Structure formats: structure tokens, C-alpha cells
Amino acid sequence: MFQAVKRSVKSILRYQPLTKTAAVRKAIAAAAVNGLPYCPAEEGDLIFSLIQTNGYNRCLETGFHTGSTALYMAAGVEDGKGSVASICIDDDESTERGLELLRNSGQDGRHKLIRENSNKTLSEMFLAGDRYDFIFMDGWKTFDHLAFEMYLFNQLLETGGSIVFDDAYMPSVRKAILLLKTYYGYQEVDYAMHNQSRRLRAGQLLTRWSSHRPYRAVTKTIDTAKQSPFLDWHFYRKI
């Protein structure tokens, strides 16, 4: 009974994806294998729209898996001749399928897969002075790991850049987002500007076990050097 109601609600509140991402969805559908995780159209559209709307062209993600989020990013930066770097320590069937998805879509030339632990790679990127304007977080999600990554993400991200979080319903991810908003002055994006309608939100609320968004996005609004923790080492604010 419950499953029937759930299917009915999903049908009535079915998400209407962006026309511009039709080729991405088609490529993912052709490559999809049951049991492997692929980026939902509504989340992929948020990624694509944020990149296109803001003219982002240097993208980074933690996690790669089936390559579907990397494909949305690559499609988003295509006009700007940008690039996408994925950090993923996994070496399995889904990773190889992800690389194949990008090759078959003609996007492998703008993508780089870094097969290392993100703790190591992000630190090296920070020390090398690398900068990005878009980051997608879908790596390891314990809070200690996330807190470390948030510090480095904040250093790597240009002012005006955005971070999208997958699995934002998880307590550890919610706390990581709160850390960015409380300590570093990040602001939640206006989801309505990126095809994330009230209809979509209603569908999420009615078909999921959590009242929290399944994914979220925040934007860096203050230069790193001007953020409170970098101006005063006595700075403290309870999260």
C-alpha cells in the first residue's frame, strides 16, 4: 500500500529536467547498470545550472564512482573550455564504467581522475596553490574527515564559487555545511533559480524518510583572508 502511494506521488510530482542536459541523461541511461549509483536528474541539473549560470570552469569533486556527476560538470563547463578533476581512491568496476561513460560522451579530454586518498590530494593541491570555482562533495562522510576537507575546500575555492553536497540528509554532512555557513560566511544558494521548484521539494518531502534535502549547495561570499577565523586566532563561535 505504502509503496503504491509513493509511486503515485512520484508520478504526479515528476521532475521536469532541463532541456540542456538531455544529452547527459541519455548517455547515463545508456550506460546505467542496476545496483550502481548514478546522479539523479534533479541533482545533476543543479550542478549543471550552477556551473553555467556563474560561468564556472574549474571543477573538482571528491568521489567519482560511475562518472555521472563528472559528466554533468563537464557538460556545464563545455562552452567555457573548462576542466573537471575527480579524486577517488576506488578502483573497481563502477570507476571503469565512469571513465567509459566520459569517453563515450566525448568529455574525457576535459576530465582527470586522481586515484588517491582525498586527504593527501587536497593537501597537495592547497600547497601547490591550486584554485577551483566549483566543488562537488561525495567522498567519505564521517564528520572528522569532512571537517578536514571543509578547511581545505575553503582554501581551494575562489570567492563566488560554490560547493554542492551529496547525501545532505546525513547528520555529518549537515554539520559540515553548518561549519561553512557559521565560521566562513557561506550562503545557501537560491534553489528556485536552478530548476529546483517547490513541486520538486514537495516530492522529496513526500517520498523520502527525511525532511532534510537530499543534496544542498552553498556559495563562498567572503575572501578567505577576510573570514573571521583568519583575522583573529581567538575567534570562536559555537556550531
N, C-alpha and C positions, 0 to 999 in steps of 0.2 A: 504493500500500500504506500509506504513512505517513498520507496524508490519510484513508483509510478507518479506520485505528486511531484517529486524532484525533477523527473524527466519532463513533466508538463510545464513546470515553471521555467526550466531551461529553454524549452521550445518557445514559450511566449516571450521571454526576455532575451532571446538570442542576440548575441553581439553582432553588430554590423561593422565589419572591418574596413580599414582604409583601402581605397581603390589602389593607391600607390604601392601597397605591399602585396598585391595579388600574386606577383611572380614569386615572391619569397614563400608565401603559403603553399603555392603549387609545388615548389621544389621540396619543401618539407614534407608535404603529403605524399609525394612520390617516393621519398626516401624513408618514411616512417616505418619503424618496426615495433610491434606490440611489446610492451614491457619496458621500453626505453623512454626516457623523459625528453619531451620536446616543448619548446616555448609556446604557450597559448597565444592565439592571435591578438587578444586584447593587450597582453603584456608586451608582445613584440611590437605592436603599434605604438605603445607608449615610448619604447626605446627609439623606434624609427622617428616618431614625431619630435621628440626632444632633440635628437641629433639634427634633423632637417630644419626645424624652427629656429634653432640657435646657431646653426652653421658650425656645429662641432665637427672636427675632422681627425682628432687624435683620441682613439678609443682604447680602453683597457678593460679586461674582465678577469675575474678570478673564477675558475671553473670553465669547462668547455663542453665536456660530455658529448652530446650529439651535434654540436656546432650550430644549433638553431638560433641561439641569441647572437652568436658571432655573425651569422648571415644577415640578421636584421640590422646589426650595426654596420656591416659592410655595405649593405644596400642604402643605408641612411647617409653614409659619407661619400657615396659614389660620385656625385656631381662635384664635390669638393676635392676629389682625388686624395682622400684621407686614408688612414690606416687603422687596423684593429690588431691588438695584441691580446692573446689569451694565455693565462697562466694556469696550468693544470698538471698535477703530478700523476694523474691516472694514465694508465697505458693498457687499454682494454678495447673490446670490440666497439663500444659506443664512440670512443675517441677516434678510431679509424674511420667509422662511418661519418663522423663530423667533418673530418678532413675531406672525405669523398664528397660530401654534400657541398662544401665550399668549392671544390674543384669543378664539379658538375654544373655549378651555378656561375662559374667564371669569376669567382671572387677570391680565389686562393692567392692571387697576386698582391692583394692588399692586406692579407692576413698572415700573422705569425703566431705559431703555437710554441710556448715556452714550457718545456716539460720539467718543471722544478717546483719545489715547495714555495708557496707564495710568500712565506716569511722571509726566505732567502732572496727571492727575486725582487720583491717590493723594496727591501732594504737596499739592494744594489741599484735599483732604479733611482731611489731617493738620493743616494750618494753620488750617482752619476749626473744628477741634475735634470733627469727626465721630467717632462710635464705632459699632462693629458687634460682634455676638456670634457671627457665623458668616461664614467666608470660604471661597470655592472658588477655587482657583488653576488656571487653564487658559489662561494667556496665553502670552507669549513666554518661551522656556525656555532661553536661554543663561544661564550662571551669573552673569555680571556684571549682567544685567537682574534675575535672581532675587534676588541679594544686596541690591540696591537695594530691591526690593519687600518682601523679608522685614523689613527695617528699618522700613518704613512699615506693613506688616501688623501688626507687633508693637505699634506705636504706636496703631493704629486699633482693635485687638481688645481687648475687655473681658477682664478676668481671669475664667477659667472658660469663655471662648469657644474655638471650635475652628476649625482650618484643614484643609480636605481638598485633597489634591494629586492632580491627574490625571497620568498618564504618570509615575508614581513609579519606574518601572524605569530612567528616564534618569539618567545619572551627574550631570548638573547639578541635577536635582530632588532626587536623594538627598542631594547635598551641601547644598542649601538646607535640607532637613529637618534634617540633622545640625547645621547652623548654629543653628537654632532650639532644638534639644534641648541642644546643648553650651553655647551662650552665654546663652540666655534661659530655660532651665529648662523647656521644653515637654516634655510626656509623650505617648507614643503611646497612642491610645485602645485600649480592650479591644474588639477587633473582634467577639468572640463575643456581646457584649451588643447587637449591631446586625445580627443575622441573617447574620453573616459566619462561617459554620461551617467546621469542619475539612474537611468534604466539599467546600465551595466552594474552599477553599485547595488541596486536592488536585487539583481540576480545573484550577485556574490553573497549578499546577506542571507538570501533565502535558500541557497543551495550548499553553503559551507557550514562547518561546525563552529566557525569562529566569527566574531563580529569585526575582527581586525582585517584590514586589507591584505590580500594575498601577496601584493607587491607594492612598494612605495618608492617615491623619488624625492630627493632634496637637492637644493641648489646652494652653492657656496656664494655668499654675498659679501664677505669681508676678506680682504687680503690677509694671508697668513700672518705676516708681520704685525698687523693691526688687531689681531684677535687677542682677547683678554689674556689667555694663558701664556702668550708670547710677549706680553708687555709687562707683566708683573708675576714673578715667581711665587708670590704669596696668594695668587688668585685661587679661589675655591668657591664652588657653588654646588650644592647638593643636587644629585640627579634623582 
